[in-house]
Amino acid sequence: MVVVTLSNCPSKLRGDLSKWMFEISTGVYVGSMSSRVRDLLWARICGNLKNGRAVMVFSAANEQGLDFRVHNTPWEPVDFDGIKIMRRPSEKETSPQREETFHRGYSRAAKMRMAGRMHQKIKTDECFTALAVVCLDKTGCMDLGAAKVSKGQISGIRTLRVAPEDACDSFPRVEEEKIVEAKAFLDFIGENQLIAFEPKKVFSCIRLLCRRYGLTLPANKYSDISALAERKLDDIINSDIQSLVNYFSLDTIDQNQVGSYCEAAIQVYLKLKEMS
């Protein structure tokens, strides 16, 4: 009877052993063979098992009635008055290695602290642009606003007035200054990540702007602040901008200023990011 246990074993070696032995569990093989085949199998195991461990136990004509071999294991077989036993490493033998490892590397707590500091740095250096849309009157005119944030501070705000879709036919030609304003607004957005409370409404307005003036639609990544608030806050009923401004006790929004909506979106977004 021969029993072999393997760990971190490559698939080709497992398939090779299955020709001669039965795999009764993961990495455990049992079989009956001659000593010559057993020795050849052991040589094949040691030759193909680079980083894994192997133990072979087999029947033998000795006082114990068995013998064993090991490969890549910290326990070593030793002869004790004619009886083979396993020598286990003592604490003194392993402690210098553990001490060296401790001084060279970092503990789990230290890694968590470093990861936390790195995460705070990433959040501080994060650059994004907040977008908002405000309907002005019953005619359907909208103010489109964008506020750019760099290192936690607002670096600039830009607004653009957009006429409704049906108003396009009332203009016989597109004024050159309108195209320049639209291009300047899209250039201001740049390639930053975008945040908004109503991204569908905002992007429909930007899509109208690009289609009207023949501009390229931005393909920036964006985050829905309302969806982010629903994931992080369990005690809110509504996730609209006014409810979240009241939830975090932020400054009151000026209903007629799209820039005020952008600033409120930034404050709510930063509050939610601090909770991660």
N, C-alpha and C positions, 0 to 999 in steps of 0.2 A: 504494500500500500504506500502511495506517495501523495502527499498533500502540499500544495504550493499556494501561498497567498501573495498577492501583488498589490501595490499601490502606485498611482500615477503611471499606469501601464499604457504604452502605445497600442493602437488598435491592431497593428500588424503582428505584434507579439501575442496578443490575445487570440487572434485567428490561428496563429501557428500552434499555440498550446492546445487549442480545441481539437486539433487532429489526433492528439495522444491522450487527452484527459477530458474529464467532464467539468464544466463550470457550474457548480452547484449554487453559487452566489457571486455577487460582483467581486471579481478579483480572487476568488477561491476556486482552486482546481484540484480534482481528486482523480487518481488513476492507479493502474497497476502495470508495471513494466519491468524490463530487465535493468540491471545496474548500468549497463553500457548506454542504453537509451536514456536512462535517468541522468547520467553524467553529461551526455551530449545536450540534453534539454537545459540543464543548469548552466552550461557554458553559453548556450544561446540566450538564455534569460539575462545573464550578466553582461553579455555583449550588446543587447538591445535596450536594456533598461538603464538609461542614462541618469535621470534624476529621481526615479522611483525607488521603492524598497521591495525586497523580495525575501521570503522565508520558505525554505523547503524542509519538510519533515517526512522521513521515510523509515521503513522497517529495516533493522540491522541485527546481525548476529553478535550482540554484546550483552552486558549485564542489564542495560536499560531496555533492550529490545527495540531501540529506535536511535536515530541520529538526525541531525538537522544542520542546515546551512543557512547563512544570512548574507544579504548584500545591501549595502548603503544604510545600515541600521546603527544607531548609537550603542545598542547592546551587543556584546561580543561573546561568542562561545569560548569557554576555557575548560581545560581538563583539571578536575579536582579528584585526585586519587583514583584515576581510572573512570570517573564519571564525568560526562560532559554536562556542564551547566552554563547558564547565561550570566555574564558579568554586567551588572547594571552600573552606569556612570554615577559616581558619587556627587554630592553637592559641591565639594571642593573642586572637583574637576570641571564642573559646569559653571560655577560662579564667576571665574575670571572672564569666561566668554560672555556671560550675561552682562557683566559690568562693562566690558568693552563695548558691547552693543548699545548699552544705555548711554554711554558717553558719546558714541559716534552718531546715533540717531536721535529721534524725538519721540517723546511719549505720545499716547493717544490724546491726552488733554492738551499738550502743547500744539499738536497738529490742529485740534479743533479751534484753539485760540488764534492760530495763524490764519486758518481759513476764515474765521470771523472777521479778523482785521482786513484780510484781503477783500471780503465781501463788502465791508464798510467802505473801503477805498473805491471799489467798483461803483457802488451806489453814489459816492460823492462825485466821482469823475463822469458819471453818466450824462450823456447829452441826448436831448430829445426835443421835440416840438409839439406844443399843445395846439389843437385846432378846435374851433367853435364856429357855429353859425347862429345868427340871430335874424329872425324875420322882422322887418321894420314896420310894415303897414299891410293893409289889405290888398295892395297892388301886387304883392309877392316879391318885392325887392328884398334882398338878403345882404347882410354884412358877414363876410367871411374873415375870420381872424386867426392869426398864428402868433404864438409866443415861443421863442427859442430859449431853451434852458441849457446852461453849461455850468458844471460843477455846483449844482444846486441853486444857481442864481439866474434870474431872467436877464438875458443878454440883449433882447430886442423884441419888439412887438410890431406887427404889420397887419393892416386891415385892407379889405378890398370889397367894394360894393358890386353885387352881381344882380343883374336884372333877371326876371323870370323867363322861362323858355318861350312863352308866346310873345314876349317883347322883342325877340330877335327879328321877326319879320317887319317890325315897325321902323327898323333902322336900314336905310338904303345901303349903307356901307359901314364897315367897322373903322372906327377912328383909330389913328395910329397911336395915340396916347393910351387908349384902352389896352392895346396889345402890349405896349411897354409895361403898363401896370400889372397885367396878368403875368408876363414873363418875370417881372421883378418879384412878384409874390411867390411863384413856383421856385425861383432861385433862392429865395429866403428860406423856404422849407428845406431845400437841399436833400441830402440822403439820410437825415436823422430819423430815428424811430419816432413815430407819430402816436399821440395819445388823444383821445376824444371821448366824450360821453355818448355821442350819437354818431359813430363812425360812418354808418350807412348814409345818413343825411349829409354829413360833411363831404363824403366822397362823391355823392351825387351832385353836389354843388360844384366840386372841383372838376368832375367829369363834364358837366355842362360848360364850364369855363374853357376847358381844353378843346371840346368839340366846336365851340363857337369861334375860337381864335386859332384853331389849327395847331394846338400845342400838344406836347407829349404828356400823357397821363403819368403822374408819379407812381412808382412801384415800391414805395417804402413799406417796411413792416410797421404794423400799428397795434395798439392795445386798446381794448374797450374798458374804460374805467369802471363802468357800471358792472360789467361781468367780473372784473377783478374784485370789486367791493363785495359782490355776492359770494365769492369764494372765501374771502377773508373775514367777513363780518356775519356772525350768526344772529345778531340781535337787531337787525334792521328790517323794516317793512318795505320801504321804497329805496331804490338805488339811483334815483335821479340826482342831478347836481345840487338842487336846492336842499334835498333831504340830507345828503352827505355833508354839505357845508354846515348845516345845523348840527349834524352828528358830531363833527369835529370842532364845533364852535369857532368857525372861521369868519373872516370879514364878509359883510353883506354884499351880495352881488348887485351891481347896477344893471337893471333890466334892459337898458337902452345902449349899453356899451359892450361890444363883443370882446373887447380886451379884458373887461372884468370877468367874463365867462372863462377866458383862457387862463387868467391868473387863478381863478377858483379851481379850475381843472388841475392846474399844476400843484396847488397846495394839497388837494385831496389825493392826487397820485403819489406825492411824496409821503404823505401820512400812511397810505396803504403799503408803500414799499418799506417803510420802517418796521412794519409789523411782520415782515417775512423773516 
